[in-house]
């Protein structure tokens, strides 16, 4: 339990830190603890659930970028799903008939697929052994 809490607090301490690397354990801990917290708050107080989502958006983004760095990939990959979701949302917002809403729906679905792909990759693949262009191996520090 202590390691779980330590990994979660590390992510909160690195609230605005996009540089460096995040090991798989840190990423998984942050994701799972947030899932549990959000599930409990959603059941008992939807207002606080929304506030928690707003508060945890930035550290969730930063730990995801650092996790991509651990995989020796650019953190800019995170912009793919965000871009698809943005374009899809705008397309749906300006569609007036069901025929014109298809591109927006496709873009939103691509966003979901891309997000799940990045998440599964981040979850199961081990980070780069040793140093990489984004910093030292967090497991050997």
C-alpha positions in Angstrom: 0.0 0.0 0.0 2.9 2.3 0.7 4.4 1.9 -2.8 1.0 2.6 -4.3 0.6 5.8 -2.4 4.2 6.8 -3.1 3.7 6.4 -6.9 0.4 8.4 -6.8 2.0 11.2 -4.8 4.9 11.3 -7.3 2.5 12.0 -10.1 0.8 14.8 -8.1 4.2 16.4 -7.2 5.1 16.4 -10.9 1.8 18.2 -11.7 3.3 20.3 -14.5 6.4 18.2 -15.3 6.4 17.0 -18.9 10.2 16.2 -18.9 11.7 13.0 -17.9 10.3 9.5 -17.8 7.6 7.6 -15.8 7.9 3.9 -15.2 5.0 1.6 -15.9 4.2 1.2 -12.2 3.8 5.0 -11.8 1.5 5.2 -14.8 -0.6 2.2 -13.8 -0.9 3.3 -10.2 -2.0 6.8 -11.1 -4.6 5.5 -13.6 -6.1 2.9 -11.4 -6.3 5.1 -8.3 -8.0 7.8 -10.4 -10.4 5.2 -11.7 -11.4 4.1 -8.2 -11.6 7.7 -6.9 -13.7 8.8 -9.8 -16.0 5.8 -9.5 -16.7 6.3 -5.8 -17.2 10.1 -6.3 -19.5 9.6 -9.3 -21.7 7.4 -7.2 -21.9 9.7 -4.2 -21.4 13.2 -5.5 -21.4 13.9 -9.3 -20.4 17.6 -8.6 -17.1 16.5 -6.9 -16.5 14.0 -9.6 -16.4 16.7 -12.2 -14.1 18.8 -10.0 -11.8 15.8 -9.5 -11.7 15.3 -13.3 -10.7 18.9 -13.8 -8.0 18.8 -11.1 -6.5 15.5 -12.4 -6.5 16.3 -16.1 -3.1 18.0 -16.1 -1.2 15.4 -14.0 -2.9 12.6 -16.1 -1.6 14.3 -19.2 1.9 14.8 -17.8 2.3 11.2 -16.6 1.1 10.0 -20.0 3.7 12.1 -21.7 6.4 10.9 -19.3 5.3 7.3 -19.9 5.7 7.8 -23.7 9.1 9.2 -23.0 9.9 6.0 -21.1 9.0 4.1 -24.2 11.4 6.4 -26.1 8.6 8.1 -28.0 7.7 11.7 -28.3 5.1 13.0 -25.9 3.5 14.7 -28.9 1.8 11.3 -29.7 -0.7 12.3 -27.1 -2.0 15.0 -29.5 -3.3 12.4 -31.9 -6.3 11.4 -29.9 -6.9 14.9 -28.8 -6.8 16.2 -32.4 -9.2 13.5 -33.6 -11.6 14.2 -30.7 -11.4 18.0 -31.4 -12.1 17.7 -35.1 -14.9 15.1 -34.5 -16.5 17.3 -31.9 -16.4 20.4 -34.2 -17.7 18.3 -37.1 -20.6 17.1 -35.0 -21.3 20.6 -33.6 -21.7 22.0 -37.1 -23.6 19.1 -38.7 -27.3 19.7 -39.3 -28.4 16.4 -40.7 -27.5 12.8 -39.9 -25.7 12.4 -43.3 -23.2 15.1 -42.4 -22.6 13.8 -38.9 -20.8 10.7 -40.1 -17.4 12.3 -40.5 -17.6 13.7 -37.0 -18.6 10.3 -35.6 -15.8 8.6 -37.4 -13.3 11.1 -36.0 -14.5 10.6 -32.5 -14.3 6.8 -32.9 -10.8 7.1 -34.2 -10.0 9.2 -31.1 -11.2 6.4 -28.9 -9.3 3.7 -30.9 -6.1 5.7 -30.8 -6.5 6.5 -27.1 -7.0 2.8 -26.3 -4.1 1.8 -28.4 -1.7 4.2 -26.7 -3.1 3.2 -23.3 -2.6 -0.5 -23.9 0.9 0.1 -25.3 1.8 2.2 -22.3 0.4 -0.4 -19.9 2.1 -3.5 -21.2 5.4 -2.5 -22.8 8.4 -2.1 -20.7 10.2 1.2 -21.0 13.6 1.6 -22.6 16.4 -0.1 -20.6 19.1 2.3 -19.7 19.2 6.0 -20.6 17.3 7.3 -23.7 16.9 10.8 -25.2 14.4 11.7 -22.5 16.5 10.9 -19.5 17.8 8.3 -17.2 16.1 4.9 -16.7 13.7 5.5 -13.7 14.0 1.9 -12.6 17.8 2.3 -12.1 17.8 5.7 -10.4 
